[in-house]
Structure formats: C-alpha cells, structure tokens
Amino acid sequence: MAAVPKCLLPVPMTTASLKFSDLSVSALVAGLVATLTGYTSSLVLMIQAGHAAHLTDAQISSWIWALSIGMGITTIGLSLALRVPIVVAWSTPGAALLIASLPGVPYAEAIGAFLLAALLMTAAGMTGWFDKLMRALPASIASALLAGILFRISVDVFVQAQHQTVLLLAMFAAFLLGRRLWPAYAVPGVLLAGVVVAGALGQLDFSGVRLELAVPVWTTPVFSMPAFISLAIPLFIVALASQNIPGLAVLQADGYHVPASRLITVTGLASAALAPLGSHGINLAAITAAICTGPQADPDRHRRYTAAVVCGIGYLVAGTLAASIAALFAAFPQALVVGVTAFALLGSIANGLTVAMQVPAEREAALLTFMITASGMTLAGIGSAFWGVVGGMLAYHVLRRRSA
C-alpha cells in the first residue's frame, strides 16, 4: 500500500479546544490589534480594486465576507489544532495586483482565475512542491516582482497630492510621526489623521453607511487562458513567495516549527472553496502574525495561540458586517484611500527592493523584473506581473551563465 504524504495526514485534534485559562489580557489585546492592523492596512486595496473593476457594492461586500470568513475559520482551526499562533490573512500583494489587472478581465473569468490559483496552491502543498518551487524562483526575482506590483499602486499618492495637498500632507506628517513614536500603529494613525482632516474639509459622506449583514454573492467561474496567465499565475507566485514564505519565517523566528505543506494545503483548499464568492486567496500572515507570535502577546509562548484565536474571532465579526465596512470605506475620498494604501505598503516595497538587490550577480535581472512589473504594460492581453517574471527569469539565466 502506498504511503500517504505527510502533508495529507490529519492534524491531531485531541487538544483542538480553547483553554480559557490560557487566555491573558495581553493575548486578548494582541489579537484585537492584529485584527485591526490587518483591516486598516490593506482593506482599502480590495475596495480600490473593486471600484476600479466597476464591481457592485454587493460583489465587493461578498469579496470581503469570503476572505474574512475563510481567514477566521482557518486561523481559529489551525491555531487550536496545533496549539500554535497560526494567523491567516488575505493576499495583500494579490489585492494590489488586482487594482491594475482586474479592470481588464471579466469578473467571471477573474473568479475562475482565483479558483485556479487556489488549486495551484493546494497542489503545491499536497505534493510537496513548495520547497522545489521556491528553489526554482530566486528570492531576488520574487522580491522584485512584489516591489514592482506595490510600487505601481503606491506611486499614485503623489499624483493625488497635486489635487489634495492639504489632506495628503497631513497624512504624510502622521506617518512620519507614527513611525518615529509608535511604529506598530503608524498606519492606523495615518487613517485616523486622514479621516479627521477629510472631515474638516467636508469630504466625508456617510449617508450610505448603515449597519447591515453581508450577503454572499455567488459568481460561476469562467475559465480563460488570458485570465489564467495574467491573474492566476501571478496571484499564485506572489502569494507563495511573498506571503507564505515570510509567514513561515515569522513562525520559525519565534520558535514555532510547523508542518508547512499542511498549512499551505489547508489555506489553498479554503481559498478554492470561497473563490466563487469573491475570495482571491488567503494565506499565512506575516505582519499580523508577528503581533500574535511575539512575547508581547504572552510571556509564555505555549499560550500565544489564544491571541491568534482572538484575531480569528475578530475576522468572523468583521466578515459578518462586511457590507457596512465596505460602505464605510466608500464614504472616504479617493485620495484618502490611496494615501493609506501607499503608506501601508511602503515597508513592503522597501523590503522587496532590499532583498532584490542583495546579490550583486542578480541585481540586473531583479531590476528588470521590477521595471517591467512596475511599468503596467500589457502585451498579448497579459499583464505586467507575468512579463516581469518572464523577463526577469530570462535575464537571470542568461546573465548567470555569462558570469559563470
């Protein structure tokens, strides 16, 4: 009888329940802060992508609902099963990619691409391809791809500054002050400053905001080769290289050694199940995970899983009220949304460029990847993220052989 791959073996569930004696005040606060940080730092990306693609409010609400519910269930389930603070998040770089790529793809085809990307992720976990794929894609190319995607989105803040100078200068000041005094809360501070200034300028419209429950909207997937190449493959690469790898690194840095393939399989299956409802993919978190895995969550590392459970509960609550959350962000002026997006992604861009330029022999290939991706070019109906990988890998192999 053939051996069952380790990644498919069931997670021991004998301890899959929360011990309330393990829950501390610090863990409760860490979990709530992780939830707040996740939403305030990147929810605007989904709102912006949805508006750019002319999606209805119901579709955007369903998108947020699907992501939130998937994140909540997997975060709680994995954390309780493994007694490890496993925090799952949506693919932030993937959402950034969609701002530029989604408007050119029919929504049903985009849903099909989301599903295919999730199935690729599931296959990577179930078959053990994860490590092989990471070895085939140099860190410099993956990081340059991420930086190029995020740069294209963030640079628009300077265009907005021409027309909303007062608002964006106030947000810029809040960002600098926040990074100086409260680095972990700089982005929420930028959002707060933006809301206050926009309100003072009479640019907030809350007339459409009301408390209501989200209603999932089913979209039957349609599969097309252009959507697969321009959306599914870049979403898969970005989530695998720029979210799951850092997420695993955060866990390992705090002393948690987890079955990586099993985690990727679970998040891939959850993403596939929720794709027809709008989910573009969920994966291991890095930034929000660090809030729950460090000593600030609890001095006892064996009790920090409760912080992740609290975060997961926060996801479920936010997902239930996704319609209200989407309407709330729609009440903000576009410049405020773009500004929060840009400042939230600044650190990711800097880290991506730093890693991309670390190896001298790979700098030209990484730079080409960054330039092609950031250009926003479309060739043969396929977006710049894919061509960035193609051009970068071609340069990587040619120049590596030359240097050899």
BELDAVEN-V793414 format. One record per pair of residues at least 12 apart in sequence whose C-alpha atoms are under 6 Angstrom apart, sorted by the first residue. I is the first residue (numbers start at 1). J is the second residue. If there is no record, write none. Layout:
BEGIN
I,J ; I,J
END
This chain:
BEGIN
7,126 ; 7,261 ; 7,262 ; 13,81 ; 16,80 ; 16,81 ; 17,80 ; 22,303 ; 23,306 ; 26,297 ; 26,298 ; 27,297 ; 27,298 ; 27,307 ; 28,307 ; 30,292 ; 30,297 ; 30,307 ; 31,307 ; 31,308 ; 31,310 ; 31,311 ; 32,311 ; 34,288 ; 35,311 ; 35,314 ; 41,344 ; 45,95 ; 45,96 ; 46,95 ; 49,98 ; 49,99 ; 52,103 ; 53,102 ; 53,103 ; 61,322 ; 61,323 ; 62,216 ; 62,217 ; 63,278 ; 63,279 ; 64,322 ; 65,319 ; 65,322 ; 66,274 ; 66,279 ; 67,279 ; 68,315 ; 68,319 ; 69,316 ; 69,319 ; 71,88 ; 71,89 ; 72,312 ; 72,315 ; 72,316 ; 75,87 ; 75,88 ; 75,312 ; 76,309 ; 76,312 ; 79,305 ; 83,305 ; 84,305 ; 85,293 ; 85,304 ; 85,305 ; 85,308 ; 87,285 ; 87,289 ; 87,308 ; 88,283 ; 88,284 ; 88,285 ; 89,282 ; 89,283 ; 89,284 ; 89,285 ; 90,281 ; 90,282 ; 91,281 ; 91,282 ; 94,235 ; 97,149 ; 108,221 ; 108,222 ; 109,222 ; 109,223 ; 111,221 ; 111,276 ; 112,221 ; 112,222 ; 112,223 ; 113,227 ; 113,228 ; 113,231 ; 113,232 ; 114,275 ; 114,280 ; 115,272 ; 115,275 ; 117,232 ; 117,236 ; 118,268 ; 118,271 ; 118,272 ; 121,268 ; 122,265 ; 122,268 ; 122,269 ; 125,261 ; 125,264 ; 125,265 ; 126,265 ; 140,355 ; 140,356 ; 140,366 ; 141,366 ; 143,352 ; 143,356 ; 144,352 ; 144,356 ; 144,366 ; 144,369 ; 144,370 ; 145,370 ; 147,349 ; 147,352 ; 148,370 ; 148,373 ; 148,374 ; 149,374 ; 152,374 ; 154,342 ; 157,338 ; 157,339 ; 160,335 ; 171,190 ; 171,193 ; 171,194 ; 174,190 ; 175,190 ; 187,344 ; 194,336 ; 204,331 ; 204,332 ; 205,331 ; 206,331 ; 209,327 ; 209,328 ; 211,324 ; 212,324 ; 213,320 ; 213,321 ; 214,320 ; 214,321 ; 214,322 ; 214,323 ; 217,277 ; 218,276 ; 218,277 ; 219,276 ; 230,382 ; 230,383 ; 234,386 ; 244,284 ; 246,286 ; 247,284 ; 247,285 ; 247,286 ; 267,283 ; 292,307 ; 292,308 ; 365,392 ; 365,395 ; 365,396 ; 368,392 ; 369,388 ; 369,392 ; 372,388 ; 373,385 ; 373,388
END
